[in-house]
Amino acid sequence: MKILVTGAKGFIGKNLIVTLNNINAGKDKTFGLFEEIIIYEYDIDTNPALLDVYCKDCNFVFHLAGINRPKEQSEFMTGNYGFTSKLLNTLKKYKNISPIMISSSIQAELDNPYGWSKKAGEDLIFSYGEETGAKIYAYRYPNVFGKWCRPNYNSAVATFCYNIAHDLPIQVNDPSVIMNLVYIDDVVMELIAALNDNVHINEEGFCVVPVVHTITLGEIVKLLYSFRDSRNTLSIPDMTEDGFVKKLYATYLSYLPTEQFSYPLKMNVDERGSFTEILRTSDRGQFSVNISKPGITKGEHWHHTKNEKFVVVSGKGVIQLRRIDSDEIIEYHVSGEKIEVVDIPTGYTHNIINEGDTDLITFMWCSECFNSQKPDTYFLKVDEKRKGID
């Protein structure tokens, strides 16, 4: 299959092409099997003569090229209508009636120069479809967000992500403005589906991305600031499948300055080793790493409701547990050579002892984030007869 992508270097074009390349290389199985894909990339700096070559040879057209921020308003019509006309005339020249997908905008319904140019492009391509019999897939996108969208251009989400990630000011004129947004991965999935004529169509005959997120501008800004602050609070946002917050967080991270990919954590250090909290979640508990020096015992407490999972990733040790109303001690010998999870049930006092001669490194999950006002932690030795440094 030979696919022509106009606007190949734009936001949607980049994301579409890398996905097509992944499919071609067998790296992305999400979309099923396709025959070998050859991609013809056409953009503003492409040799114009190649348009003839591509239009003669292609089997499908993704027409993503367009003008958003021209110097003169007349350029809207030149870029959004004029180039569409040139593309269709070139296809006609070679009697190529391959299916065509056109990227339009919900602003085609509005009375402004950009909307007029988008509507003119739509009308032209629908007429072309009626005249030639070519299959037309027309999308009126709302606001599209995701990685690689240019900030300070025509996307509020991209601008806010970039500015907040770079500690720059943002301007919000009306936080109550309602935004309808589609995520770039959902857009690309729908475009790939068009190759198999498996699209979603509304009552007006336009193709649509089925997952649309509706949220106020103020709520978006609040979320973005919470993402920035999460490096201090250690809180991870809601990662619900297909949820807006998950997609916005992924988008925000893509705008981080490269020198700020890493950030320090607070290590609570004493002679026994250290304890460092890594992540906090609102509904999935707390994640930490514990380091114990040789011969050290840590823990010696139990919980009513709080429960934990221990995973030793380096060193050698033993995890001891005893139900608080029993004398029986249960032992699990653990090491970084055999990664396994040890559950710490409620009502069992427990400890972890470094039995080796190197640091014992343990990844710990706790069902609750630590709350000093309600710790649910009660000191009680596992082995009352055992002596040693705790």
N, C-alpha and C positions, 0 to 999 in steps of 0.2 A: 504494500500500500504506500502510495506517494502522497504526502500531505504538505500542502502549502500553508504556512503560518505567516500572516502579515502582522506587523507590530510585534515581531519576534523578540525584541529586546525590552518590551514593556513589561509591566507587572504581571499581567495574566499570561502573556506570551512566554516569559521566562519559566514560570511555574508549569505551564502546559508542556513545554519542550523537554524539561528535565524529566517529567513523568513519562512522556512518550519514549525518551531515551532509556529510562529504567525498564519500561515494558519491553522494549526492543532487546535489551540485554538480559532479559529474564530475571531482573532483580525485583520486579514488582508483580506479584501474582494476584493483586486485588481485582484486576479487571479481566481475568481469564486470558485465553490465548488469542494472539493476533498473528497475522502473517508478518513478515519482515516489514518494518516501517522505515521509509526514507523521508526525511524532513527537509523541506525547502524553507529556509528562513529568509524572510523579507522584511526589511525595516527602512527607516528614512535614509540611512547611509549605504544601502545596498545599491549596486550597479543597476540602474533602471532597465537595462537590457535584459537582465535576468528574469524580469516579470514575464516576458514572452516565453522564455524557456520553461519556467515553472507552470504557467497557465496552460501550456500545451501538454504538459506531462502529468499533472497532478490528478489524483483520484478524489481528493477531498480538500476543501478550503476552510481554514479557520481565519476569518477576517476580523482581526483584533486591532488593526491600526486605527488611529483616530487622533484628533486634536482636542486637548483639554484646556490648556493655558496659552493661547496664542498672544502675540504682541498686538495684533489687530483683530477686531471681531470678524472681519471678512474672512479670516483664515479658518474659522469654524467650518464655513461652507466648503471652502477649498479642500480642507483636510478630511472632513467627515462625509461630504457628498462627492466632491470632485474625485478623490482617489477611489472611492467605491465605484464610481462610474467608469474610471479607467480600468479597474480590475475586471468589471463585468464585460466591458467591451473587448478586453484582451481574451477572456474566456470564450466569448462569442466568436472571435476571430479564428480560434482553433476548434470551434464546434465542441467545446468541452462543457458538458452539462453535469459535471461533478456536483455533489451536494455542497452547499455553502452554509457555514455558520457565521452570523454577523453579531458583533458585540455592540449593542445599543445601550440606552440608559433610560431610567424612569423619567429623566428630564425631557425625553421626547414628547411628554405630555404637557410640558410647560411652555409659556410664551416668552422665550428668550432666544438669543442667537444660537447658543449651544443646543437648546432643545429643537429649534428649527432645523439645524444641520443634521441632527440625529434622526429626526422624523423624515427628512428628505432622503437620507440614506436608506431608511427602512422602506419607504414607498418605492424607491428605485429597485431595491433588491426583491421586493415582493412582485413587482411588475416583471422583473427579469425571470422569476420563477414561473409565473403564469405563461410568459412568452416561450420559454425554452423547455419547461417541464422539469427543471432542476429542483431538487429538494432543498427547501430553505429552512434553516433553524435560526430564528431571531430571538435574541435574549435582551430584555430590558433590565439590566442589572440595577439593583439598589446600590448602596455603598458596599464595596468589596474591601475586605481587610485581610492582612496576613503578611508573611515575610516578603521582603524585597519590594514592598510598595514605597515609592519615593516620598519622604517627609517634606513638609512645607511646600506642597505642590497642590494636590486636589483631594487629599484624604485627611480628615480630621484625626482619625485613629492613628494613622502613620505619624502625623505631626506630633500628636500628644505622646505617643510611645517614644519617639526619638527625643523630644525635649525633656520629658520626665527622666528617661534613662540617662540623659546627659546633664541633669540638674539645670535645665534651662527653663525660663518661665513659659507658661502657656496662657492663652486668652480664651475664656469661655464667656461669650456674651449672654447666652441663655441656657442654663443647665437643664431646663425642663424640656428642651427640644427632644423630640422622639426620633431615634435613629432606627432604620431598618437596614440590617447588615447581613451580608453573606460572606462566608469564610472561603478563602482561596482554594483550599483543598476540596471543599464541596463543589465549588465552581468547576475545578478541573475534572472531578469525578463525573460531573454532568456532561462536560464537553467530550470526555472519552466515551461516555455512553452514546453520544450522538453518532459516533463512528459505526455503531451497531443499530442506529435508528431506534434507540431505546431511551427517549427523552420524556420529560414531564412537560405537559402543555396546559396552559390556562384557557379560560373561556374565550379570551380574545384572540387565541391562536398563537400567542407568544410562548416560547419555551421558558421554563423557570427552573431555578435552583430550589429544590423542595424544602431545604432547611434555611429558614430566615429568622434571624434573631432581632427582637425588638426591645430596645432599652433606651433610657434617656442619656443625653450627653453627660449630665452630671454624674450618673451612676458609672459611666465608663471612666470618667476622670477619677472618681473615688477608688475604683478597682485598680487603676494604674498606679496611683500613689500607694495603695496597699501592697502592690507587687514590689515597688521600690523599697518600702519599709520592711518587707519580709526578711531581708537579710539581717535585720536587727531582731525582729520578733520571731524569726525562724519558722513562721507560719507558711504552710503551703496551701494554695487556694483549692477550691472544689475542682476535682479532675473528673467529674462525671462524663461518661462517654457522650460525645456530640454536644456537650454543654458549652455555652458561650464563654464562661470564665476560663475554661481549659484552653480554648482557642485564642482568647485575648492574651492569656499569660504566655503562650507559645510565641505569639506575635511580639509582645513586649520584649522578651528575651532576645529576639533577633535584632533588636536595635541597641543592645548594650555596647558600650565602647569596648574594643577588644582588650584593652588593658584592665578592664573591670570584670572579666569573666569569673575570676576567683574572688573570694572574700573571706576574712578571718572568722574563726569561731572562738568563743570564750572557753578556754580549758581550765577546769577546776583542778589544780595540781597540789598534791601534798607528798609526803614521803612514801605513801603507799602506791602512787601512780597518778592517774588522772581520770577525769570523767568529763566528757564533752557532749553536749546536746547538739544534734545535727538539724533535726526537723521537728516541727510541731504541726499537727493537723487538728481541725475542729472535730472530726468524727472518726479518725483512724489512729489516734494516740501520738506517741512521742518516740523518736528514733535517736539513739545515742551510741557513742563508742566509749568503752571502758578499758583502761590500761592498768594492769596490776603488775607490780614488781615481783620478782621471785620470792616465794615464801609468804606472800601476803594473802590474807583472807578478806574478802569484801562481802557485804550483804548483812547476814544475820538479822533478818527481819521478815515479816509476813504482811499480807494484805487481806482485807475483807472482800473487795470487789476488783481492785486493780490486779491485772495479770500481766505476765511478761513472757517474752521469748528471748533466749540467749543463743547466740551463734559465735563460737570461738573461731576466729579466722587466722590466728597466729599464736604459737606457744602451746603449752600443755598444762592442763589443769583438771580439777574435779569440781563438779557442781553437786552440792549436797542439799537434800530436802527432807523435811520431817513434818508430818501433820502435827499441828500444835497440841492435839490431844493424844499423841502416840509417842512411844520411845523409838520406834523403828526409823532408822536413817537410810534413805535411798541415795545412791551415788551414781553419777554419770561421769565417766572419765572422757574428757573431750580434748581435741587438739586441732590445730590448723591443717593437719594432714588429712582429716576426715571432716568435711564441713557438714554439720547437722544442726538441727534446731532442738533445743530443750525447752519444753513448755514449763512455766512456773505457775502452777494452779493457785487459786485463792485458798487461804487457810493452811498453807504450808510455809513454815519458816525455811529460809534458803540462804545459801552462800555460794561463793565461787572462790576456789583456792588455786593459786598459781603453784603448780608442782614442778615446774621446769626451772631452768637457769637463765631464761630470757623473759622479756616482757610477755605477758598474756594479754592478747588483744581480743576483746569481745564486742560484737555488735549486739545492741540491746534494743528491743522494741517493748514499749509499755502501752497498755490499752488506754491510759489516761495521761495527759500532760501534767507535769508536777504542779501542784497547787499547795503552797505553804499553809494556806488557811484550812485545807482539807487534805492532808497528805496521804491518809489511809496507809500508813507505814508504822509498824509496831516492832520494836527491838525484841528479839528473842533468839538466843544462840541455837544453832542446829544441834551441836554436840556440846552439852553443858560441861562435859569432862575435858574437852579439848582445850589446850592452852596454846597461845601463840599471839602474834601481833594481828589485830583486826583493823 
